[in-house]
Amino acid sequence: MRKIFLILFSLFPILSHAEEAQNSVPKIDSGDTSWLLISTALVMLMTPALGLFYGGMVRKKNVLATIVQSLITIGIVTVLWIIYGYSLAFGPDLNHIIGDLSWFGLKGVSFEPNPDYGATVPHVLFMIYQLMFAIITPALITGAFAERFKFKTYLVFIVLWHTFVYLPLAHWVWGVGGWIRNLGALDFAGGLVVHISSGASALIAAIICGKRKGFLTEPMPPHNLTMTIIGGAILWFGWFGFNGGSAIGSNSLAVNAFITTHIAASSASLSWMIVEWLHNKKPTGLGIISGVVAGLVAITPAAGFVTPISALFIGLVAGVLCFFAVLMKTKLGYDDSLDAVGVHGIGGTWGAIATGLFATKSVNPAGADGLLYGNASLLFTQILTVIVGWIYPIVVTYIILKILDKLMGLRVSKDEEIEGLDLSQHGESGYTF
């Protein structure tokens, strides 16, 4: 009996170490996984919603082509992401610039959690959640060259832009080892990676593509504002997954991001409406929904770092800034058809800077305090990343578009533009009555 007792007693350390080892293995949390699954679906819905938002603002002869530009982006970017995109954006770091190809074809991206990107959710779920961000970003650019861009050229543009603009930026900001991440810059859900990059690229694309035939000399009113408002409302709905899901868990951080997202969108809709009312004597539905989107863009980098009252101020300023930024395009002489620069470029820039002002560790201990909480260095870091976020996409997008213009041509012919892209590019019409 004594021998049996000694043997059992000697096993206790082994059993204890085995239990510790088991406890140290990351475990999937069903609540976190459920929320990220829902958020992934919400963000996926945003790209078709963007198609509706943009589609209602163009003339009816271009509505289908505009929606299709968003729709096909889902297919193209998904294939690229699975093959090499995710590995380059989030894979093991190479010199703080890009990920390597260790995860090529999703090799090694399993159902086990990756502690670096989500310790309580399957790695493959984090992968597909990030895919939805990669999809919508180039689709945002289409607002700059709507109603005049060749469809076949657009397909190649998406491949090149995703590869040479989005993937490096995503790694710099979000990838473990990325140099902007190492600086301590904060971008909760894509102010720089998504909105500044697309807005900067939209600016150079609008300039290189040139103006639409008849721009500023003939009326070009939106053909279906009902469609635009519905698309914008769905974007608002999807943005709860865009920002709330970026907490990568069903937790208080997700709740804060959810709340700040809604507050900023609401306050920006009011400030845009008021300033438009004062400026143009009437408030418009297009203005109100544009204000909503401007607020959503501005809060994106800050949603998980700022308090609700800060979100209110961020939204109020975003509505005013983006309204005047949209007005500036006619004075500066470029044709950003659907205001991608004024809303996403300027809204994202303000949001990134506002993060440097209003961020607080009381909301997110893993973040940093901003200027108003005694840390001026964060503001300087955010401004530096804004500068990079504008210059890099402009330079690379310029090179891509110039090459494509030489090889394929960017614009449809004059007759095709007059006929409309629905018929000239797709052989079908958005409406048949």
C-alpha angles and dihedrals in degrees: 000000000000090000092051091050091050092050092050092046091051090055094058095083091049092050091045093052091046090053091048091050090050091049091050092059109096110254126210112244112214093209094051091045093049093051093048091049090053092045091051090054091047093052092046089056090056094073096058087042089055088053089056092044092052095035094061092054098057127074115276093252088065103038098101094045090051093051092045091055089063094040097053091048088070091059098043099046093043091058093045092047093052094047102044113329100088092046093052093045101043106009125111109309125260112199092324089287109089142352120258126241097259089118095045108153088007091290106170094010097121142159090271115099120257107221092210095059107021123351094190103041133064112272091230090057092055087050095056093042089057089046090067090058090050090052101052097043099073090038088063090062092062090077089071097058101027118150097022113050124107112245096219090050090048091057092056091042091057092053093050097041093049091049102043104028112024101039097051092045092049091052094046093052106029108015119098105258095019111147097232091048089050090055089062096248116161123224109155100184110357116300090144102021095049113017108029091042093050093042093050091047090047090056095054091040092055091049096047095043092050130215128316116259106271096017109164091357101072133030116270104176122170108269098213119020090171088065091048094051092047090049091049092049090052089049088054090051093047092048090072086069092040093058103017093049091053088077084072089218146059096256146111091287090058089049091052092049090048092052098043090048093057095043094051093048092049096047092046091053089056097046092047090048093050097047091045090049091053094044102041100022093238135066115230134205089230089054094050095049090044088054090052091054092045090054092047091051094048096050094047098089092039104040096102096040108046138066124248092255090053089050089055091056093043090055095046092053093043093057092054097041095048093046091058092040089058090050091053095066093075092047092049092045104234124125108230092171100200102020100256090150098047096045106031102026097043095033091051091047093053091046093052092049092044089055088059089053104041107026114123134183089221086076098037119012089192090061128060141254117262132217095284089054095051103272113109093168092073091058091052090049092050092050090051091052091049090055091050090044090058102038101045097051092043093053096044095041089050090054093046094049094045091052092047091047090056095044104035110001122245104229134057116241121276092255092048091051091051091048091048132246095261092069101026096048104027108019094232140087130238091223131033113180 
